[in-house]
Amino acid sequence: MTVRIGVIGTGVMGAEHARVLQGNVSGATVTAVADTVYDRAKAVAAETGARSFQSAEELITSPFVDAVLIASHDTAHAEQVKACLTSGKPVLCEKPLAPAVGECQDLVSLEASSVRGNPLISVGFMRRFHPAYQGLKAQLREGVIGQPLMMLSSHRNVRSYPGGDSASTITNSGIHEIDITAWLLDSPIETVSWHAPRSTSVDGSRQDPQVFHLRTANGVLTIVDVFLNARYGYDVRCEVVGETGSLELARPQQTMVNQGLGRSRSYADDWRPVFADAYRLQSQAWVDSLASGTPSPLASATDALNATRVAEALIQSMNAGGATVAVNPEVTIQAQSSPGSPLERTLSHVH
């Protein structure tokens, strides 16, 4: 079975998704792309052999599309995911599922109330599929360093994309660190605080860098720095310090140059070479689940809601001068299913 996929949003992220799906994922073909900037859609369509659409709605309802991948602007995610649910089509939505908690909750509830069979929403927290993060999690579960005590993480870009602010640094970029922290430590984040040094002079649109303190239910304190205009290269770091040692990611995708009696290392310019395997493995896992009719192994809508709740608490802390804020532990309707069975709606506390 070949899964026909439509990609919404053909900027840098969406275009890369379309290329990966078309050229590196078995059992998938890109049959449609859409973008409000129609010239971008037409360019990616010409590259992949897909049809091009100017609106997300046309793509979602197209008879040539079995499943949808959303890589549009964050503010469009909720409406487009809702349209996929209404059309009964599985959707892989780039993070965040939506920037606001209320929008995420609405989608979780809509999925639970209207879908029969496997949940339709998957969310692109692709670091869960990065081999190095998976290896780190396996070592933690084996107790190699004893009980984890603290985690130190960094997320640094060369430059920020235009049009953001201090809050979107959290909801768009920092949310990766929020999700991977809870996933690695197998524990929900319960309290947070936001901090910052003096801001870089190269970006007047936001506070940059930012520092998050995230405390999980099992008592581990994670300190995260997010620096969107670090300039020197794309750099993601993670170290977990335990009672008997530490585990850390090896520096990814650095090129060693030996020249002129010296040695230097070069960094990637963006996320694509660093996380190429993660995106490919995530897409393959999603397509395999669609083809086999089994539940998606990707992050769920509820996982995305949890992450957005933490992001909301960080924004509250930012607006309160760095005060410690408890993550709102509201009750959420979570969709669960087994292949071919009706959805069971269960109540679970979300942290």
Secondary structure, DSSP 8 states (H G I E B T S, - for coil): --EEEEEE--SHHHHHHHHHHHHH-TTEEEEEEE-SSHHHHHHHHHHHT-EEESSHHHHHT-TT-SEEEE-S-GGGHHHHHHHHHHHT--EEEES-S-SSHHHHHHHHHHHHHH--SS--EEEE-GGGG-HHHHHHHHHHHTTTTSSEEEEEEEEE-SS--TT--HHHIIIIIIHHHHHHHHHHHTS-EEEEEEE--S--TT-TTS--SEEEEEEETTS-EEEEEEETT--S-BEEEEEEEESS-EEE----S-EEEEETTEEEEE-BSSHHHHSHHHHHHHHHHHHHHHHHT----SB-HHHHHHHHHHHHHHHHHHHTTS--EE----EEEEEE--TTS--EEEEEE--
